[in-house]
Protein backbone atom coordinates (compact mmCIF):
# COMPACT_ATOMS: atom_id res chain seq x y z
CA UNK A 1 0.00 0.00 0.00
CA UNK A 2 2.83 2.31 0.76
CA UNK A 3 4.23 1.64 -2.53
CA UNK A 4 1.02 2.57 -4.23
CA UNK A 5 0.82 5.83 -2.36
CA UNK A 6 4.39 6.63 -3.13
CA UNK A 7 3.81 5.95 -6.78
CA UNK A 8 0.75 8.24 -6.80
CA UNK A 9 2.72 10.99 -5.13
CA UNK A 10 5.56 10.63 -7.61
CA UNK A 11 3.11 10.71 -10.52
CA UNK A 12 1.44 13.79 -9.08
CA UNK A 13 4.78 15.56 -8.77
CA UNK A 14 5.72 14.60 -12.29
CA UNK A 15 2.36 15.77 -13.56
CA UNK A 16 2.83 19.06 -11.80
CA UNK A 17 6.29 19.48 -13.23
CA UNK A 18 5.06 18.74 -16.71
CA UNK A 19 2.17 21.12 -16.57
CA UNK A 20 4.46 23.31 -14.53
CA UNK A 21 3.57 26.93 -14.76
CA UNK A 22 3.72 29.44 -12.05
CA UNK A 23 -0.04 29.42 -11.61
CA UNK A 24 -1.98 26.24 -12.07
CA UNK A 25 -5.66 26.93 -12.24
CA UNK A 26 -7.00 23.68 -10.92
CA UNK A 27 -9.31 22.84 -7.99
CA UNK A 28 -6.87 24.24 -5.38
CA UNK A 29 -7.61 27.88 -6.23
CA UNK A 30 -11.32 27.77 -5.33
CA UNK A 31 -10.46 25.59 -2.33
CA UNK A 32 -7.94 28.21 -1.11
CA UNK A 33 -10.49 31.00 -1.69
CA UNK A 34 -13.08 29.10 0.36
CA UNK A 35 -10.52 28.49 3.12
CA UNK A 36 -9.63 32.18 3.11
CA UNK A 37 -13.30 33.21 3.39
CA UNK A 38 -13.87 30.73 6.22
CA UNK A 39 -10.76 32.06 7.99
CA UNK A 40 -12.04 35.64 7.59
CA UNK A 41 -15.47 34.67 8.96
CA UNK A 42 -13.90 32.89 11.95
CA UNK A 43 -11.48 35.77 12.64
CA UNK A 44 -14.31 38.26 12.29
CA UNK A 45 -16.49 36.36 14.76
CA UNK A 46 -13.75 35.57 17.27
CA UNK A 47 -11.34 38.49 17.04
CA UNK A 48 -12.46 41.51 15.00
CA UNK A 49 -16.02 41.97 16.35
CA UNK A 50 -15.01 41.93 20.07
CA UNK A 51 -12.02 44.14 19.32
CA UNK A 52 -14.20 46.51 17.27
CA UNK A 53 -16.78 46.62 20.07
CA UNK A 54 -14.07 47.40 22.64
CA UNK A 55 -12.67 50.13 20.42
CA UNK A 56 -16.17 51.58 19.86
CA UNK A 57 -16.91 51.51 23.61
CA UNK A 58 -13.60 53.21 24.33
CA UNK A 59 -14.28 55.80 21.64
CA UNK A 60 -17.74 56.48 23.09
CA UNK A 61 -16.23 56.78 26.57
CA UNK A 62 -13.56 59.20 25.34
CA UNK A 63 -16.14 61.29 23.47
CA UNK A 64 -18.49 61.45 26.45
CA UNK A 65 -15.62 62.31 28.78
CA UNK A 66 -14.40 64.99 26.39
CA UNK A 67 -17.92 66.44 26.07
CA UNK A 68 -18.30 66.39 29.85
CA UNK A 69 -14.92 68.08 30.26
CA UNK A 70 -15.88 70.74 27.71
CA UNK A 71 -19.14 71.38 29.56
CA UNK A 72 -17.29 71.69 32.84
CA UNK A 73 -14.72 73.99 31.25
CA UNK A 74 -17.48 76.17 29.81
CA UNK A 75 -19.18 76.26 33.21
CA UNK A 76 -15.90 77.12 34.93
CA UNK A 77 -15.21 79.89 32.41
CA UNK A 78 -18.73 81.22 32.92
CA UNK A 79 -18.26 81.19 36.71
CA UNK A 80 -14.88 82.89 36.33
CA UNK A 81 -16.45 85.57 34.14
CA UNK A 82 -19.28 86.07 36.65
CA UNK A 83 -16.75 86.24 39.48
CA UNK A 84 -14.63 88.80 37.63
CA UNK A 85 -17.75 90.86 36.86
CA UNK A 86 -18.86 90.65 40.49
CA UNK A 87 -15.38 91.61 41.63
CA UNK A 88 -15.33 94.58 39.24
CA UNK A 89 -18.78 95.70 40.46
CA UNK A 90 -17.66 95.36 44.06
CA UNK A 91 -14.51 97.35 43.37
CA UNK A 92 -16.54 100.02 41.61
CA UNK A 93 -18.97 100.19 44.54
CA UNK A 94 -16.10 100.35 47.03
CA UNK A 95 -14.45 103.09 44.99
CA UNK A 96 -17.69 105.11 44.95
CA UNK A 97 -18.12 104.62 48.72
CA UNK A 98 -14.54 105.79 49.28
CA UNK A 99 -15.03 108.80 46.99
CA UNK A 100 -18.29 109.66 48.77
CA UNK A 101 -16.61 109.34 52.17
CA UNK A 102 -13.73 111.54 50.98
CA UNK A 103 -16.18 114.12 49.66
CA UNK A 104 -18.09 114.10 52.95
CA UNK A 105 -14.83 114.38 54.91
CA UNK A 106 -13.72 117.26 52.68
CA UNK A 107 -17.08 118.95 53.16
CA UNK A 108 -16.91 118.47 56.94
CA UNK A 109 -13.34 119.78 57.01
CA UNK A 110 -14.32 122.80 54.89
CA UNK A 111 -17.31 123.47 57.15
CA UNK A 112 -15.19 123.19 60.29
CA UNK A 113 -12.55 125.44 58.75
CA UNK A 114 -15.19 128.02 57.81
CA UNK A 115 -16.69 127.82 61.32
CA UNK A 116 -13.23 128.22 62.87
CA UNK A 117 -12.50 131.23 60.63
CA UNK A 118 -15.84 132.80 61.55
CA UNK A 119 -15.20 132.16 65.25
CA UNK A 120 -11.68 133.58 64.94
CA UNK A 121 -13.04 136.65 63.13
CA UNK A 122 -15.74 137.06 65.80
CA UNK A 123 -13.16 136.77 68.60
CA UNK A 124 -10.88 139.21 66.80
CA UNK A 125 -13.77 141.69 66.46
CA UNK A 126 -14.65 141.13 70.12
CA UNK A 127 -11.07 141.73 71.22
CA UNK A 128 -10.79 144.77 68.92
CA UNK A 129 -14.04 146.13 70.37
CA UNK A 130 -12.80 145.58 73.93
CA UNK A 131 -9.50 147.24 73.07
CA UNK A 132 -11.32 150.20 71.52
CA UNK A 133 -13.48 150.51 74.64
CA UNK A 134 -10.44 150.29 76.91
CA UNK A 135 -8.66 152.84 74.74
CA UNK A 136 -11.63 155.15 74.86
CA UNK A 137 -11.86 154.70 78.66
CA UNK A 138 -8.14 155.29 79.03
CA UNK A 139 -8.35 158.39 76.82
CA UNK A 140 -11.25 159.76 78.79
CA UNK A 141 -9.41 159.17 82.12
CA UNK A 142 -6.31 160.68 80.62
CA UNK A 143 -8.26 163.72 79.48
CA UNK A 144 -9.75 164.09 82.94
CA UNK A 145 -6.31 163.82 84.53
CA UNK A 146 -4.88 166.22 81.96
CA UNK A 147 -7.72 168.65 82.74
CA UNK A 148 -7.23 168.31 86.48
CA UNK A 149 -3.47 168.63 86.17
CA UNK A 150 -3.92 171.61 83.86
CA UNK A 151 -6.23 173.19 86.40
CA UNK A 152 -3.74 172.50 89.19
CA UNK A 153 -0.87 173.90 87.17
CA UNK A 154 -2.94 176.93 86.25
CA UNK A 155 -4.02 177.28 89.83
CA UNK A 156 -0.47 177.16 91.07
CA UNK A 157 0.77 179.47 88.40
CA UNK A 158 -2.03 181.90 88.86
CA UNK A 159 -1.96 181.51 92.63
CA UNK A 160 1.70 182.32 92.80
CA UNK A 161 1.25 185.24 90.47
CA UNK A 162 -1.73 186.70 92.26
C-alpha positions in Angstrom: 0.0 0.0 0.0 2.8 2.3 0.8 4.2 1.6 -2.5 1.0 2.6 -4.2 0.8 5.8 -2.4 4.4 6.6 -3.1 3.8 5.9 -6.8 0.7 8.2 -6.8 2.7 11.0 -5.1 5.6 10.6 -7.6 3.1 10.7 -10.5 1.4 13.8 -9.1 4.8 15.6 -8.8 5.7 14.6 -12.3 2.4 15.8 -13.6 2.8 19.1 -11.8 6.3 19.5 -13.2 5.1 18.7 -16.7 2.2 21.1 -16.6 4.5 23.3 -14.5 3.6 26.9 -14.8 3.7 29.4 -12.0 0.0 29.4 -11.6 -2.0 26.2 -12.1 -5.7 26.9 -12.2 -7.0 23.7 -10.9 -9.3 22.8 -8.0 -6.9 24.2 -5.4 -7.6 27.9 -6.2 -11.3 27.8 -5.3 -10.5 25.6 -2.3 -7.9 28.2 -1.1 -10.5 31.0 -1.7 -13.1 29.1 0.4 -10.5 28.5 3.1 -9.6 32.2 3.1 -13.3 33.2 3.4 -13.9 30.7 6.2 -10.8 32.1 8.0 -12.0 35.6 7.6 -15.5 34.7 9.0 -13.9 32.9 12.0 -11.5 35.8 12.6 -14.3 38.3 12.3 -16.5 36.4 14.8 -13.7 35.6 17.3 -11.3 38.5 17.0 -12.5 41.5 15.0 -16.0 42.0 16.3 -15.0 41.9 20.1 -12.0 44.1 19.3 -14.2 46.5 17.3 -16.8 46.6 20.1 -14.1 47.4 22.6 -12.7 50.1 20.4 -16.2 51.6 19.9 -16.9 51.5 23.6 -13.6 53.2 24.3 -14.3 55.8 21.6 -17.7 56.5 23.1 -16.2 56.8 26.6 -13.6 59.2 25.3 -16.1 61.3 23.5 -18.5 61.5 26.5 -15.6 62.3 28.8 -14.4 65.0 26.4 -17.9 66.4 26.1 -18.3 66.4 29.8 -14.9 68.1 30.3 -15.9 70.7 27.7 -19.1 71.4 29.6 -17.3 71.7 32.8 -14.7 74.0 31.2 -17.5 76.2 29.8 -19.2 76.3 33.2 -15.9 77.1 34.9 -15.2 79.9 32.4 -18.7 81.2 32.9 -18.3 81.2 36.7 -14.9 82.9 36.3 -16.4 85.6 34.1 -19.3 86.1 36.7 -16.7 86.2 39.5 -14.6 88.8 37.6 -17.7 90.9 36.9 -18.9 90.7 40.5 -15.4 91.6 41.6 -15.3 94.6 39.2 -18.8 95.7 40.5 -17.7 95.4 44.1 -14.5 97.3 43.4 -16.5 100.0 41.6 -19.0 100.2 44.5 -16.1 100.3 47.0 -14.5 103.1 45.0 -17.7 105.1 45.0 -18.1 104.6 48.7 -14.5 105.8 49.3 -15.0 108.8 47.0 -18.3 109.7 48.8 -16.6 109.3 52.2 -13.7 111.5 51.0 -16.2 114.1 49.7 -18.1 114.1 53.0 -14.8 114.4 54.9 -13.7 117.3 52.7 -17.1 119.0 53.2 -16.9 118.5 56.9 -13.3 119.8 57.0 -14.3 122.8 54.9 -17.3 123.5 57.1 -15.2 123.2 60.3 -12.6 125.4 58.7 -15.2 128.0 57.8 -16.7 127.8 61.3 -13.2 128.2 62.9 -12.5 131.2 60.6 -15.8 132.8 61.6 -15.2 132.2 65.2 -11.7 133.6 64.9 -13.0 136.6 63.1 -15.7 137.1 65.8 -13.2 136.8 68.6 -10.9 139.2 66.8 -13.8 141.7 66.5 -14.7 141.1 70.1 -11.1 141.7 71.2 -10.8 144.8 68.9 -14.0 146.1 70.4 -12.8 145.6 73.9 -9.5 147.2 73.1 -11.3 150.2 71.5 -13.5 150.5 74.6 -10.4 150.3 76.9 -8.7 152.8 74.7 -11.6 155.2 74.9 -11.9 154.7 78.7 -8.1 155.3 79.0 -8.4 158.4 76.8 -11.3 159.8 78.8 -9.4 159.2 82.1 -6.3 160.7 80.6 -8.3 163.7 79.5 -9.8 164.1 82.9 -6.3 163.8 84.5 -4.9 166.2 82.0 -7.7 168.7 82.7 -7.2 168.3 86.5 -3.5 168.6 86.2 -3.9 171.6 83.9 -6.2 173.2 86.4 -3.7 172.5 89.2 -0.9 173.9 87.2 -2.9 176.9 86.2 -4.0 177.3 89.8 -0.5 177.2 91.1 0.8 179.5 88.4 -2.0 181.9 88.9 -2.0 181.5 92.6 1.7 182.3 92.8 1.3 185.2 90.5 -1.7 186.7 92.3 
